[in-house]
Amino acid sequence: MNKFQKWAVKAFSLSEESVFTKILRINGGIQKHTEVNYINMCKEGYQNFVVYACLDKIVKAATAINWEVATYSKDGALEKIPNHPMKLLIENPNPMQGQSKFLERAIKFFYLGGETFIHKANASGKAKELYCYRPDRCVIEFGRDADQPIASFQYHAGSVKSIEPENILHWKSFNPMDEYDGLGRGMSLLGPAARVIDQNNAIKQWNYSLMKNGAKKDGAFVIAETLGDIARQRTKDEIRSEYNGDNPGGYMLLEGGATFVDFGNNPKDTDWLEGSKQTIVEICASLGVDPILIGFNEFSSYNNKSEAKKSLYTETVIPLLRELADELGQFLGLADSEFFYFDLSDIAEMQENIKEKFDMVSGVTFMTENDKREYVGLDAKDGLNVYRIPMSYIDIPEGQPIQPPQPTGDDGNDDVNFKALSGGGEQKSVKQIKALQIFNTAIDQGVKKQQPIIGKYFIDQAKRIKKGFKSADPIEIKADDQQELTEDQLKTLLDSLLDWDAENELFGNTIVQLYLESMGVGYSIADEIFALNLEETGIEAIMNEDLLKWARESAAQQVTYVNQTTKDQIKRIISDGMEKGLSNSEIAQNIFDQSEINSIGRAKRIASTEVHNSIIKGNHEAMVDSGVKKRKWVSAGDEAVRDSHSKINGQIRDIDKPFSNGLMHPGDPDGPPSEIVWCRCIEAPADFK
């Protein structure tokens, strides 16, 4: 036994430290990770099963997408350009490779080296072939021109090939250490995961070595006494034949006080199994591939492979290809109005997205059928530039709306017998039912948008009140012999909690925006379903100083009412809290928790009322602008309709005269709350069947 062996045996037998710690000390005490460069990432990264499988999934998903060249027409419609030279070039980049192999090289070089070099070979001034080169064989010299950062370029592959820099596309990833500040070389996309890849490789190597050694770890037999040459040789032969032979295994009998010292690392110490799982998850996360796609179902974030593959396309593959397409579009000289477009119609996992889009627009009346087809990614078809009105499913050609006739022979007052009109009375026509549905759908969508905005205002306001009350001291303004605050003292306290003028302005701006958006929606719907033939729709068509003044005044009136309700609730909470002897902090919390101040229900009630009222006002303005002379009140016709509105259902009035309940239209903000809150009635031209 040499001196080192004697020292090692003594160290391992006497020290209390773990074997792994001792081995690290012998080996230098530091774990060395693979240096991040293209060669190492190929050897240590690409040879790793998890990395290879992830890159394979990314490439296969990318090559399944069809590339098109498209542009936008004058009316904004997407138009594919069939047989565009650049589309044909992407499909057949060079005589040796098709599109799939070309993209595979570009993407894998991009991941391994953080960059790839694409060479275009020109003929007659146009790109005819594309080649993708290994980044480690590309030698570039950077110049001082920011517009042309590459001064010279050489490709080393058996021989040195010089290429004009303008014929090289340097597609690279972001490199925070780039000495040329974005113009230099990219950083390997495997770099951030390099240490995790090293760990995974080490775990696999440790397991392989252990299995190859008969699942036995390294160690030393330590004998207390020195053996003679004959005994020592006999022991070595027995160990070699019984323990290290072709069939190692079993137990050995150690004589003469011999003991076995384990040099290996206990799997429990290194937590081998959990470590292996964790590295797989981390590698997949760094590459944007869910583990279920490469066979590790138990680590998946999704319920099934279809969801995981959809995520692979939306979060990894499509953004990657868009980046490449943007680079290639400029490099290949597409016209300013042209761009590469991805046709996803052949990707099964993306059809769910198309179905969701189709469901969104299938019942929309303000888009032509070809507009809807374009929205879901389908080509336009002849004869489908029509608006499809769902009330009767009649195709009305674009640009040829039908002007409804005006009622004649009547002065438009209450004595009109609405039931005598075709399709009138309590028995609603299909068109009326559909009109109600369209308006109610628009109102529901508006409420969904506005309710969180209003609710957030109430929550933020409650926080401000809570903060203001904590800093106030209602006890100080109460006399010693008082049991509760007087009205004047409560008013003084309330005024000190908030800048109520600022509150009114803040909430008022929110309501004004709600009014304008909703009126624009109502104006557009009326034009479509009543075929009013307006020259312009949306809020821009009716926006003027008078309308804006009306919106501000109506909003101010609504805000005053809302904040007065808030003040009344605060007064009640303060009075109750002081009567119960609660602290400032407890009273402030009760104010914040008060459902009338901080509730979804309150926000929904306000949103529902104001959205309905302003949509119907926009509808009324559209009929006025289009020249409608008479209009009628149409209620929802169910048990929830208030009696006063059921009684005037079908009532016809002149466009400039109020209905018998005093309202100019359903939801008239000048009417009393009992007539407009939660109203769902609409207004339609008198002859609308």
ABEGO torsion letter per residue (X at the ends): XBAAAAAAAAAAAABABBAAAAAAAAAGGBBBBBBBBAAAAAAAAAABAAAAAAAAAAAAAAAABBBBBBBBBAAGBBBBBBGBAAAAAAABABAABBAAAAAAAAAAAAAAAGBBBBBBBBBGGBBABBBBBBAAABBBBBBABAABABABBBBBBGBBBBBBAAABBBBBBBBAABAAGGABBBBBAAAAAAAAAAAAAAAAAAAAAAAAAGGBBBBBBBBABBBBAAAAAAAAAAAAAAAABABBEEBBBBBGGBBBBBABBBAAAAGAAAAAAAAAAAAAAAAGBBAAAAGBAAABABABAAAAAAAAAAAAAAAAAAAAAAAAAAAAGBBAABBBBBBAAABAAAAAAAAAAAAAAAABAABBAAAAAAAAGBBBBBGABBBBBAAAGBBBBBGBBBBBBBBBGBAGBAABBAAABBGBEABBBAAAAAAAAAAAAAAAAAAAAAAAAAAAAAAAAAAAAAAAAAABBAAAABBAABABBBAAAAAAAAAAABBAAAAAAAAAAAAAAAAAAAAAAAAAAAAAAAGAGBABBEAAAABBAAAAAAAAAAAAAAAAAAAAAAAAAAAAAAAAAAAAGBBAAAAAAAAAABAAABBAAAAAAAAAAAAAAAAAAAAAAAAAAAGBABBBBBBAGBAABBAAAAAABGBBBBAABBBAAGBABBGBAABBAAAABGBABBBBBAABX
